[in-house]
Structures are given as C-alpha cells and as structure tokens.
Amino acid sequence: MATTSSNIPIPEESGFAVAYRKASYVWGTALLIFATVVTFYSVGKAWNNPPWIADHDESRGARAGEAILLVLMLTWIGLLEGCQISIVGLQGVDMEKYKNEYPRAYECCKVVHAGPNVERFLVGRQFLLLFNGFLASRVAGAGPAAPDRFNLDGWEWEYNASQIFYSNSVLLMILIVAAAQLPTQLLAEDKMIGFFNLPFAPMYTIVYPCLFVESVGFTHSAYLLKDVLCWIGGIDQSEADPKKAMTKDWKYYAKCCLSVCAVTFAGIFLFKGWFLKQTGATHGVG
C-alpha cells in the first residue's frame, strides 16, 4: 500500500479499476476523434448555424474559414483554462526568483497579481470563456439546414441518435471539454510557471483581454452577489488582505448598476422564451 508525504496510506486500486481506466484511454481517445470528425464534417457540409450566415450557402471557402475560426476559439478556450490554473496557483509564489528563467510568466504575474486583479481576471476570464463556448456552439452546432438524420458520407444515423449526439451538441461538448479545456488544465496544474511562460503572448492573449472585459462592467453583479453570500455566511470581509480590496467608487457602483440591468434584461427574455415555448429546450430537438 502506497503512502503520501504525510504517511497517510492510499488504498491500491483493484485490478478491475486499473483495467477500466486503461481501457478508457483507448475508447475516450476514439470518441474524441469521432466527435472531431463529426463536428468538422458538419461545418464542411454547411449544416452549422453561424450567426453571420443567413442563407447557409455551401461555399467551401466560407466553411473553411469557419473551421479555422472554430480551431482558434478552441485554442483560446484552452489557454483561458490553463492560465486560470497558473494565475490562481502562483498567487503565493515569490516570482522574483524566477524573473530571468521565466520572463513571460514573471511579467504577467506582476500585472495580474497586483491589487484585486486576480479577482478581476477571474470575472473577465469567465465571460470570455462562456462567450467562446457560445460562439463555438453556433459555428459548430446544428442549424436549420442540418438533416433530421445525420449522414456521415453515406452512413445515416438513427433519428434519436442523431438528435441526441448531433442536434443537441453532445459530441461538440466532448470536443470542447476533452480537446480544449481539460488538457491545458491538467498541464498547468503540474507546471504552472512553465505553462504561463509558453510563447503564446499570455499578456496580450489572456491577461489584458480578461482585465479589459471585466472593466466594461457587464459582470459586476457577480461582486454584489459575492458580498451578499459573504453576509449570509457571516464572513467578515474586513479580515481579507486590504491590498486586494476592490476600489468601490462611483464608477464601481455604476458598473454594478449596468450589470444588474443587463442580467435582469437577459433573464426576462430567457423566462419569456421558456414559458412561451420559444427555445429548443421546450419546443424543439431539446
């Protein structure tokens, strides 16, 4: 029986658990390859639903551009996930010791760890992550031109299988999670400084965009909700590090007001769509 550094025994896995985990590497990889083929095949057939195309023409050039855009969005999702792990995990690390060895990571940490910027980064990063996920679901998701029964070069699927795996984007979800989100998270979890120092210009592709999106103010209602939850839970926020306190001036509260109005406006239309059966979840393939 193995032990940890604190001499706590770790129970060994059974033979069945080990065999299943190793088998999952094989069928999981095969499923990811299958999901990738189906997703890009549907884009090539113009069965997708990008917001900028109304007539769904079958121009190969347009489809190639959408496929490239999808790859870029998946890449950005992966970088957002990995950098989140690095930024949060490196908060308590003295980066001065790594200034020369990891210059890109050092410069980014000097910016994102200053004051309340970690909190601001997380808020902006979440908006960008969801925006990319939403846009990817439009670029690679089923549109009006998609057939009821998915046909993969002559292999026509059964109706229910087509609706579940393609029309409801289950395979696209597998592609986003298994190819974009999780690999970078696992890599950054083990090599936080190394990942943050990779040559993808993290300052300009991740740090500045996230801080800019947060500064717009659409997500400031999250700060209000955090304060409410702290009050409900009896958490004394005055005991937190004063250097990381958010500056709550008139601009802060103006952005909070803007965010609350935006969330309320969006919520009204969401509930209207649900009750009037105008969404896919109530009156469609969902």
C-alpha positions as CSV (number, residue, x, y, z in Angstrom):
1,M,0.0,0.0,0.0
2,A,1.4,3.4,-1.0
3,T,1.7,6.4,1.3
4,T,1.7,10.1,0.9
5,S,4.3,12.6,2.3
6,S,2.2,12.7,5.5
7,N,2.3,8.9,5.8
8,I,-1.4,8.6,5.1
9,P,-2.0,5.2,3.5
10,I,-3.5,5.2,0.0
11,P,-5.6,2.2,-0.9
12,E,-4.5,0.4,-4.0
13,E,-6.8,0.2,-7.0
14,S,-8.4,-3.0,-7.8
15,G,-7.5,-4.9,-10.9
16,F,-10.8,-4.0,-12.5
17,A,-10.4,-0.3,-11.8
18,V,-6.9,-0.3,-13.3
19,A,-8.1,-2.2,-16.4
20,Y,-11.1,0.1,-16.9
21,R,-9.0,3.2,-16.5
22,K,-6.5,2.0,-19.1
23,A,-9.3,0.9,-21.5
24,S,-10.9,4.4,-21.1
25,Y,-7.7,5.9,-22.5
26,V,-8.5,4.0,-25.7
27,W,-12.2,4.4,-26.1
28,G,-12.0,8.0,-24.8
29,T,-9.5,8.9,-27.5
30,A,-11.5,7.2,-30.1
31,L,-14.6,9.1,-29.0
32,L,-12.8,12.4,-29.2
33,I,-11.6,11.6,-32.7
34,F,-15.1,10.6,-33.7
35,A,-16.5,13.9,-32.2
36,T,-13.9,15.9,-34.1
37,V,-14.7,14.2,-37.4
38,V,-18.4,14.7,-37.0
39,T,-18.1,18.4,-35.9
40,F,-15.8,19.5,-38.8
41,Y,-17.7,17.3,-41.3
42,S,-20.9,19.1,-40.4
43,V,-19.2,22.5,-40.8
44,G,-17.9,21.5,-44.2
45,K,-21.4,20.4,-45.2
46,A,-22.8,23.9,-44.1
47,W,-25.1,22.2,-41.6
48,N,-23.9,24.6,-38.9
49,N,-25.6,27.7,-37.5
50,P,-23.1,30.7,-37.5
51,P,-24.7,34.0,-36.5
52,W,-23.3,35.8,-39.6
53,I,-24.6,33.5,-42.3
54,A,-28.4,33.6,-43.1
55,D,-28.7,31.7,-46.3
56,H,-26.3,28.8,-45.3
57,D,-24.7,28.6,-48.7
58,E,-22.3,25.7,-49.3
59,S,-19.3,27.9,-50.3
60,R,-16.2,25.8,-49.4
61,G,-14.2,29.0,-48.7
62,A,-16.7,30.2,-46.1
63,R,-16.8,26.8,-44.5
64,A,-13.0,26.6,-44.3
65,G,-12.9,30.0,-42.6
66,E,-15.5,28.8,-40.0
67,A,-13.4,25.7,-39.4
68,I,-10.3,27.8,-38.8
69,L,-12.3,30.1,-36.5
70,L,-13.5,27.1,-34.5
71,V,-9.9,25.9,-34.1
72,L,-8.9,29.4,-32.9
73,M,-11.8,29.5,-30.4
74,L,-11.0,26.1,-29.0
75,T,-7.3,27.2,-28.7
76,W,-8.4,30.3,-26.8
77,I,-10.6,28.3,-24.5
78,G,-7.7,26.0,-23.7
79,L,-5.4,29.0,-23.0
80,L,-8.0,30.6,-20.7
81,E,-8.4,27.4,-18.7
82,G,-4.7,26.8,-18.3
83,C,-3.8,30.4,-17.4
84,Q,-6.5,30.4,-14.8
85,I,-4.8,27.5,-13.0
86,S,-1.4,29.2,-13.3
87,I,-2.6,32.6,-12.1
88,V,-4.6,31.3,-9.1
89,G,-1.9,28.8,-8.2
90,L,1.0,31.2,-8.3
91,Q,-0.5,33.9,-6.0
92,G,1.6,32.9,-3.1
93,V,4.8,32.3,-5.1
94,D,7.7,34.8,-5.0
95,M,8.1,35.4,-8.7
96,E,11.2,37.5,-8.3
97,K,13.2,34.3,-8.0
98,Y,12.1,33.2,-11.5
99,K,12.4,36.7,-13.2
100,N,15.2,35.6,-15.5
101,E,14.2,32.0,-16.1
102,Y,10.5,32.6,-16.8
103,P,10.3,36.2,-18.1
104,R,6.8,36.0,-19.7
105,A,5.3,34.4,-16.6
106,Y,7.0,37.0,-14.4
107,E,5.7,40.0,-16.3
108,C,2.2,38.6,-16.4
109,C,2.2,37.8,-12.7
110,K,3.4,41.3,-11.8
111,V,0.3,42.6,-13.6
112,V,-2.4,40.1,-12.7
113,H,-1.3,39.7,-9.0
114,A,-1.4,43.4,-8.3
115,G,-4.2,44.6,-6.0
116,P,-7.6,42.9,-6.8
117,N,-6.5,41.9,-10.3
118,V,-6.8,38.2,-9.7
119,E,-10.5,38.6,-8.8
120,R,-10.9,40.9,-11.8
121,F,-9.1,38.4,-14.1
122,L,-11.4,35.6,-13.0
123,V,-14.5,37.6,-13.7
124,G,-13.3,38.7,-17.1
125,R,-12.0,35.3,-18.0
126,Q,-15.3,33.6,-17.2
127,F,-17.1,36.0,-19.6
128,L,-14.6,35.3,-22.4
129,L,-14.8,31.5,-21.7
130,L,-18.6,31.5,-22.0
131,F,-18.5,33.8,-25.0
132,N,-16.1,31.4,-26.8
133,G,-18.2,28.4,-25.8
134,F,-21.4,30.1,-27.0
135,L,-19.8,31.1,-30.3
136,A,-18.3,27.7,-30.8
137,S,-21.8,26.2,-30.3
138,R,-23.1,28.4,-33.1
139,V,-20.2,27.8,-35.5
140,A,-20.2,24.1,-35.0
141,G,-23.8,23.4,-33.8
142,A,-26.7,22.1,-35.9
143,G,-28.5,24.8,-37.9
144,P,-31.7,24.9,-40.0
145,A,-30.0,23.2,-42.9
146,A,-29.0,20.2,-40.8
147,P,-30.8,16.9,-41.7
148,D,-33.0,15.2,-39.1
149,R,-30.9,12.1,-39.5
150,F,-27.2,12.9,-39.6
151,N,-25.5,11.4,-42.6
152,L,-21.7,10.9,-42.4
153,D,-20.7,10.3,-46.0
154,G,-23.4,7.7,-46.6
155,W,-23.7,6.4,-43.0
156,E,-27.1,7.7,-41.9
157,W,-27.8,7.7,-38.2
158,E,-31.0,6.6,-36.5
159,Y,-33.2,9.6,-35.7
160,N,-32.9,9.6,-31.9
161,A,-29.1,9.1,-32.1
162,S,-28.8,12.0,-34.5
163,Q,-30.9,14.3,-32.3
164,I,-29.1,13.4,-29.1
165,F,-25.5,13.3,-30.3
166,Y,-25.5,15.9,-33.1
167,S,-28.5,18.2,-32.9
168,N,-28.1,18.6,-29.1
169,S,-24.3,19.1,-29.4
170,V,-23.2,16.2,-27.2
171,L,-20.3,15.4,-29.5
172,L,-19.4,19.1,-29.7
173,M,-19.4,19.2,-25.9
174,I,-17.0,16.3,-25.8
175,L,-14.7,18.1,-28.3
176,I,-14.7,21.3,-26.3
177,V,-14.1,19.6,-22.9
178,A,-11.7,16.8,-23.9
179,A,-9.6,18.7,-26.5
180,A,-9.7,22.3,-25.3
181,Q,-10.5,22.6,-21.6
182,L,-9.1,19.7,-19.7
183,P,-5.6,19.1,-21.3
184,T,-4.4,22.6,-20.5
185,Q,-5.8,22.5,-17.0
186,L,-4.0,19.2,-16.3
187,L,-0.8,20.6,-17.8
188,A,-0.9,23.9,-15.9
189,E,-1.8,22.1,-12.7
190,D,1.5,20.3,-12.8
191,K,3.6,23.0,-14.5
192,M,2.1,26.3,-13.5
193,I,5.1,28.6,-14.2
194,G,6.1,26.6,-17.3
195,F,2.7,26.8,-18.9
196,F,2.4,30.5,-18.2
197,N,5.8,31.1,-19.8
198,L,4.9,29.4,-23.1
199,P,5.3,31.6,-26.2
200,F,1.6,32.4,-26.8
201,A,2.0,36.0,-25.6
202,P,-0.1,35.4,-22.5
203,M,-0.1,39.1,-21.6
204,Y,-1.9,40.1,-24.8
205,T,-3.9,37.0,-25.5
206,I,-5.2,36.3,-21.9
207,V,-4.3,38.8,-19.2
208,Y,-5.1,42.1,-20.9
209,P,-8.3,40.8,-22.7
210,C,-9.7,39.4,-19.4
211,L,-9.0,42.6,-17.5
212,F,-10.5,44.7,-20.3
213,V,-13.7,42.6,-20.5
214,E,-14.1,42.9,-16.7
215,S,-13.6,46.7,-16.9
216,V,-16.6,47.1,-19.2
217,G,-18.8,46.2,-16.3
218,F,-21.3,43.7,-17.6
219,T,-20.3,41.1,-15.0
220,H,-20.0,43.4,-11.9
221,S,-23.2,42.0,-10.5
222,A,-21.0,39.0,-9.5
223,Y,-19.3,41.2,-7.0
224,L,-22.6,42.2,-5.4
225,L,-23.7,38.6,-5.2
226,K,-20.4,37.7,-3.6
227,D,-21.0,40.4,-0.9
228,V,-24.5,39.1,-0.3
229,L,-23.2,35.5,0.1
230,C,-20.5,36.6,2.5
231,W,-23.1,38.4,4.5
232,I,-25.4,35.3,4.6
233,G,-22.5,33.1,5.5
234,G,-21.3,35.5,8.2
235,I,-17.9,36.0,6.6
236,D,-16.1,39.2,7.7
237,Q,-14.5,40.7,4.6
238,S,-12.6,43.2,6.6
239,E,-10.2,40.4,7.6
240,A,-9.2,39.9,4.0
241,D,-5.9,41.3,2.6
242,P,-6.5,45.1,2.3
243,K,-4.1,45.2,-0.7
244,K,-6.6,43.1,-2.7
245,A,-9.6,45.1,-1.8
246,M,-11.7,46.4,-4.7
247,T,-11.9,50.1,-5.0
248,K,-15.6,50.8,-4.6
249,D,-16.1,54.3,-6.0
250,W,-18.9,55.8,-8.2
251,K,-17.5,54.0,-11.3
252,Y,-17.7,50.7,-9.5
253,Y,-21.3,51.1,-8.4
254,A,-22.2,52.5,-11.9
255,K,-20.9,49.3,-13.4
256,C,-22.8,47.2,-10.9
257,C,-26.0,49.0,-11.8
258,L,-25.2,48.4,-15.5
259,S,-24.6,44.7,-14.8
260,V,-27.8,44.3,-12.8
261,C,-29.8,45.9,-15.6
262,A,-28.2,43.6,-18.2
263,V,-28.8,40.5,-16.1
264,T,-32.4,41.5,-15.5
265,F,-33.0,42.2,-19.1
266,A,-31.5,38.9,-20.2
267,G,-33.4,37.0,-17.5
268,I,-36.7,38.4,-18.7
269,F,-36.2,37.3,-22.2
270,L,-35.0,33.8,-21.1
271,F,-38.0,33.2,-18.9
272,K,-40.3,34.6,-21.7
273,G,-38.8,32.1,-24.1
274,W,-39.2,29.2,-21.8
275,F,-42.9,30.0,-20.9
276,L,-43.8,30.8,-24.5
277,K,-42.1,27.7,-25.8
278,Q,-39.7,29.6,-27.9
279,T,-36.5,27.7,-27.0
280,G,-35.0,24.4,-28.1
281,A,-35.4,23.1,-24.5
282,T,-39.2,23.4,-24.7
283,H,-40.2,23.4,-28.3
284,G,-37.5,21.7,-30.4
285,V,-35.0,19.0,-30.6
286,G,-34.2,19.6,-26.9
